[in-house]
Amino acid sequence: MRLLLDEGLPVQLLEPLRRNLGHEFEHVDGLKWKGKPDTFLVRDAARRGFHAIVVLDLDQLADPSEWRALRETGLHHVSLKQGSRVKGKKGVARVMASLILAMPYVLDDLDAVDDQQIVEVALLAAGQRHELFDPRHERQRYPYWR
């Protein structure tokens, strides 16, 4: 399956997503399509043999002309549901991690269907995913630390 990443997604996503063997990922930047209106983007993507477009959900399908264009192409639409507060390096990390984690499951599901699908990927929750320990004060946890 060929998937096109929209310009709202970091181009740095390409390398980890390309580890999903048997699938091809491209970014609009690599095709020189940055700034192309969505109605033309989906039509051109379909003509170029893409099967899906991957986007940040910023009400892209709120415009009837955009969803009509998408429907006509038959492309799958994979969007990351993200709020307006997702900004800065932590926001970029959440966006990237969410898509990297979800994509193998998304691809399996899309490979199993024949019809056009809309996929909504959930954004990973904000917050720390680690604990910090000073090994000098955690003798039980790190008994060999001296």
Buried (B, 14 or more C-beta within 10 A) or exposed (E): BEBBBBBBBBEEBBEBBEEBEEBBBBBBEEBEBEEBEBBEBBBBBBEEEBBBBBBBBEEBBEEEEBBEBBEEBEBBBBBBEBEEEBEEEEBBEBBBBBBBEBBEEBBEEBEEEEEBBEBEBEBBEEEEEEEEEEEEEEEEEEEEEE
